[in-house]
Amino acid sequence: MKIYTKTGDKGTTSLVGGTRVSKADLRIDTYGTVDELNSYIGLVRDQPVNEVRRDFLKYIQDRLFTIGSILASEPDNKKHFIPDLHEEDIVALELAMDEMNTVLEPMRSFILPGGHPSVSFGHVARTVCRRAERLVIALNESEPVEAEVIRYLNRLSDYLFVLSRKMAQELGIEEIKWAGRKSS
C-alpha cells in the first residue's frame, strides 16, 4: 500500500464518510491539532522520568486517536465504526491527577514553564491541548461535537499541568514561580 494517494494535491481531503473538504477547514485544523497533541504526548511519554507512567500516557494517546476519529467523521455519520469516548476516560484523568496531587506541594502562585526539558515538554503538550480544546469549541459552535470530547480535552490539559509539576518534583527541579513585575 502506498502512503501517498495524490487525492489531496489540490488542497482537499476526505472526512470519514467520503465528503471532501478544504485542508484549511476548521474541522481539519481541529483534528490536526489533536494529532499534534498526540505527538507531543509521545514525546512526554518517552521521557525517562515517565517510565512508570508510560502505559497511562499510551492510553491517553489511544483516546486522542479516538477523538481524532470522531472529529474526522462527517457529522451524524453512522455508516462507519468510530470508537467512542466514555465517562471513565475522563474519570481516569481525574484519578491520576488526584494521586499525583497527594504528594505535590499546594500551589501558592502561578508557575512558569521550564526548569528541565521533560517539564518543558509537558507544558508544551498542555498548551497544544488548550489550543485543541479552543478549536473543538469553535467547531462546536458551527456543528455539534460530542460533549465528552470537550470535557476530555479540558481535563487532559489539567492533567498535563499536574504531570509537569510531578515531573519537576521527581527530577528535583524547583518550580519557577511567577512573581510579576512590581509597578514603580
Secondary structure as UniProt FT lines:
FT   TURN            7..10
FT   STRAND          12..14
FT   STRAND          20..22
FT   TURN            23..24
FT   HELIX           26..45
FT   HELIX           48..53
FT   HELIX           54..71
FT   TURN            75..76
FT   HELIX           87..101
FT   TURN            102..103
FT   STRAND          111..112
FT   HELIX           117..142
FT   HELIX           147..170
FT   TURN            171..172
FT   STRAND          176..177
//
